Amino acid sequence: MTQTRTFAWTRGADGLRQIAAPWQELADSLPDAEYFQRPQWYEAYLQLSEAPQDMVWITVHEQNRLKAVLPLQQLKRRMGPLTVRELRLVNHGHMTLADVCADRRDTTLWPELWRWLHGRQAPDWDRLVVTHTPADGVLAGWMQQQPPAHLLQSVASSSARVDCRRGLDELLKACGGNHRSNLSRRSKRAEAMGPLRYELARTPEELARLMPVFMSLEASGWKGKAGSAVASTPKVQAFYDSLLDGFGRRGECEIDVLYVGDRAVASVLWFRTARQIHLQKIGYLEELSDLSPGKLLMRESFRRACADPSLDRLCFITHPDWADPWKPEGNPVLEFSAFSNGLKGSLLFHLNRIKRNRQARRAEQARQAAAATPSPSAPDTSVPSQQQAATLEPATS
């Protein structure tokens, strides 16, 4: 017998409060629900947002039980003479991954949701933008297995992660001799200044005590001077305070600190969900950067992760260059633009596709011109790279 599903949506902080408890129950019932699929993530985001009322929470219920939550921003953009009504996943400098909270095994939910989105009860929209979603996530699976008629897709970036279902010695062996030697040399130099000590915070009380240490280290270098450190902006600090409160109460947030003697020299803020530990932010004492304190702390973090049977992977969330010595695998981070079924949606789809193809041609021409140049020269940064050209174009031109 087919179960009847009901679809609805609500808005802003009040709407989130209404669904937070059943959303948490849903996430807890899913073995692979990540931190960015949970209500605490968006409770924190509302501390950052300049327009919290632009957030809409689309919900799917089955027999009065919540089965899915799709958190979206409702925006308007200009594309030439057209006003484009967008629904898009949240993407922010401190929020780099996003997805729907739903059971990936339910293959019937997406077609029903897509039909509902075109009905009168849904929010108004012309383009649905699924931005920065993992290739192995729920929405990416839905979009690729049952794609809408008018869909653009691209690879936006990569999320680096390391398999920790092995001992640290095996992991370091895979990293190569240069990396191991580098860690050994810097460890000896640090130990000459004082004994190395590691501290881990997991309880709310421990997190509250070590968070000021983390923020001080993160602001100790160029970020503090540039005003981009967590402690530099009240809204950003409120975002992280909310994360520590929401995830810390559930044992899903951790802070590591490395000390040389009595001096804190590096710290990492982690989220721990779905058998993965995720590196949200790292900071180190920049005046001791020649010791690579961040790498020394990461070695201890890998040691702990490899010894923990409840963890399968350590995830860097993004793919920074400094992660490469640990030989991570790259999980593609995808972007999709799905356009509504009407005439306007079809027009927008073709305009966006034409624009993207034009930029791809220009990038290829630039590549061929650079290849034909006999002597090396500085790259022409006025021409988008091939990778840039492959990304979705915003409807702002």
Beta strands, then each sheet from edge to edge (+ up, - down):
strand 1: 5-11
strand 2: 55-62
strand 3: 65-79
strand 4: 82-88
strand 5: 101-102
strand 6: 127-134
strand 7: 151-163
strand 8: 196-201
strand 9: 253-260
strand 10: 263-273
strand 11: 276-284
strand 12: 313-315
strand 13: 329-339
sheet 1: 1+ 2- 3+ 4- 6- 13+ 7- 12+ 11+ 10- 9+ 8-
sheet 2: 1+ 2- 3+ 5-
end
